[in-house]
C-alpha cells in the first residue's frame, strides 16, 4: 500500500518535518509506505510521481506510480482544481483523498442550529453588519465578544463591556476605555470586515483563568470516529482567551478536571467526549465528502453549561503528533482496502 502526502508547493518534508517523520515511521510499522510530493513532482500523463520516502534512515527521492490514497496536507487540491490546474484535477480524479476543509464559524453555527440534539451547545450569535447589532447584544448581555469569522489562533478577538460612561475593551491582555464616539468608530471599522458578535461566556478556572478544551477526534482503522487526544487549555489571568498561540498553556485533562470539578471529573470527561463525537458525526453529515479528523473546541461556563466554540478541520497537534499519525495511517489503509472491494 502506498499513501501519498501532497503539498501544492514547497518540499513536504520541510513544510512539517516532525509530522512527516511520524507519518513515515507509522506507515512502516503498519506495513505500508508514505511518499511525500508536491505539484511539480506529478507527471499526470504517465500517472507517476517523483516523491520522497524514508529509506535506510534518510529521505530519498524515487519514482512511484500514483499512490493508493492521497492526503491533501495543506488543503489546497480543491482550490487548484477550481483554477484548472491539470495536475490536481488528474490526481483527485484517479486517487481517493482524505483530509478536507471545513466551514467558517458562522457557517458552522448556522448548520448546527438545525440539529435538535446539538443546537443547545451553540451560543447566540449574529453577523456584525451595523452598530445597532452590537448595541443590541450589549443591552441584552452587557458583556460581549466580537471575533472574525475566519480568525485563527485567537487573533483579533475583542471583549466589550458597557460601563456607565465608557466602553471597556479588551484585546487579549490589553485593556482600553473608549468614549461613545471612539466605540462607534471601532465598530464601523469592524463592519467593513467580517465579524460575529456573541455574549461573553464566563468560562474561567477557580483561579480566574480562561480555559477551554480541545478534543481531537479522528477516524480509526475501522472508519469510525474516535478520540485521539483531549486536553485543557488555560490562558493568562488577564486575558479572555486560552489559545496556546496567545500565551495559553496545556493541562492534562484528568488533572484539570479533578482540580476544577472534583467528584464530577469523570462524569465531565465522559460528557465532553460524547459531545465531541456527536459533533463530529453531525459535522460529517453537512458535507458531500467524508471528514477524517476534527479539532472540537468546547468549554464549560460558571453554570456548568457546555458550549461549542468552534471546530477545526486541520487541528494543531504539537504535543501528540505520534498519536495523530498512527490514526491517519490506519484510516488511510482502511480507505485503500475499501476502495479495492
C-alpha positions, 0 to 999 in steps of 0.5 A, spaced: 500 500 500 502 506 498 499 513 501 501 519 498 502 526 502 501 532 497 503 539 498 501 544 492 508 547 493 514 547 497 518 540 499 513 536 504 518 534 508 520 541 510 513 544 510 512 539 517 518 535 518 516 532 525 509 530 522 512 527 516 517 523 520 511 520 524 507 519 518 513 515 515 515 511 521 507 509 522 506 507 515 512 502 516 510 499 522 503 498 519 506 495 513 505 500 508 509 506 505 508 514 505 511 518 499 511 525 500 510 530 493 508 536 491 505 539 484 511 539 480 513 532 482 506 529 478 507 527 471 499 526 470 500 523 463 504 517 465 500 517 472 507 517 476 510 521 481 517 523 483 516 523 491 520 522 497 520 516 502 524 514 508 529 509 506 535 506 510 534 512 515 534 518 510 529 521 505 530 519 498 527 521 492 524 515 487 519 514 482 512 511 484 506 510 480 500 514 483 499 512 490 493 508 493 490 514 497 492 521 497 492 526 503 491 533 501 496 536 507 495 543 506 488 543 503 489 546 497 487 540 491 480 543 491 482 550 490 487 548 484 482 544 481 477 550 481 483 554 477 484 548 472 490 546 474 491 539 470 495 536 475 490 536 481 484 535 477 488 528 474 490 526 481 483 527 485 480 524 479 484 517 479 486 517 487 481 517 493 483 523 498 482 524 505 483 530 509 478 536 507 476 543 509 471 545 513 466 551 514 467 558 517 464 559 524 458 562 522 457 557 517 458 552 522 453 555 527 448 556 522 448 548 520 448 546 527 442 550 529 438 545 525 440 539 529 435 538 535 440 534 539 446 539 538 443 546 537 443 547 545 451 547 545 451 553 540 451 560 543 447 566 540 450 569 535 449 574 529 453 577 523 456 584 525 453 588 519 451 595 523 452 598 530 445 597 532 447 589 532 452 590 537 448 595 541 443 590 541 447 584 544 450 589 549 443 591 552 441 584 552 448 581 555 452 587 557 458 583 556 460 581 549 465 578 544 466 580 537 471 575 533 472 574 525 469 569 522 475 566 519 480 568 525 485 563 527 489 562 533 485 567 537 487 573 533 483 579 533 478 577 538 475 583 542 471 583 549 466 589 550 463 591 556 458 597 557 460 601 563 456 607 565 460 612 561 465 608 557 466 602 553 471 597 556 475 593 551 479 588 551 484 585 546 487 579 549 491 582 555 490 589 553 485 593 556 482 600 553 476 605 555 473 608 549 468 614 549 461 613 545 464 616 539 471 612 539 466 605 540 462 607 534 468 608 530 471 601 532 465 598 530 464 601 523 471 599 522 469 592 524 463 592 519 467 593 513 470 586 515 467 580 517 465 579 524 460 575 529 458 578 535 456 573 541 455 574 549 461 573 553 461 566 556 464 566 563 468 560 562 474 561 567 478 556 572 477 557 580 483 561 579 480 566 574 483 563 568 480 562 561 480 555 559 477 551 554 478 544 551 480 541 545 478 534 543 481 531 537 477 526 534 479 522 528 477 516 524 480 509 526 482 503 522 475 501 522 472 508 519 469 510 525 470 516 529 474 516 535 478 520 540 485 521 539 487 526 544 483 531 549 486 536 553 485 543 557 487 549 555 488 555 560 490 562 558 493 568 562 489 571 568 488 577 564 486 575 558 479 572 555 482 567 551 486 560 552 489 559 545 496 556 546 498 561 540 496 567 545 500 565 551 495 559 553 498 553 556 496 545 556 493 541 562 492 534 562 485 533 562 484 528 568 488 533 572 484 539 570 478 536 571 479 533 578 482 540 580 476 544 577 470 539 578 472 534 583 467 528 584 464 530 577 471 529 573 469 523 570 462 524 569 465 531 565 470 527 561 465 522 559 460 528 557 465 532 553 467 526 549 460 524 547 459 531 545 465 531 541 463 525 537 456 527 536 459 533 533 463 530 529 458 525 526 453 531 525 459 535 522 460 529 517 453 529 515 453 537 512 458 535 507 458 531 500 465 528 502 467 524 508 471 528 514 477 524 517 479 528 523 476 534 527 479 539 532 472 540 537 473 546 541 468 546 547 468 549 554 464 549 560 461 556 563 460 558 571 453 554 570 456 548 568 453 549 561 457 546 555 458 550 549 461 549 542 466 554 540 468 552 534 471 546 530 477 545 526 478 541 520 486 541 520 487 541 528 494 543 531 497 537 534 504 539 537 504 535 543 501 528 540 503 528 533 505 520 534 498 519 536 495 523 530 499 519 525 498 512 527 490 514 526 491 517 519 495 511 517 490 506 519 484 510 516 488 511 510 489 503 509 482 502 511 480 507 505 485 503 500 482 496 502 475 499 501 476 502 495 479 495 492 472 491 494 
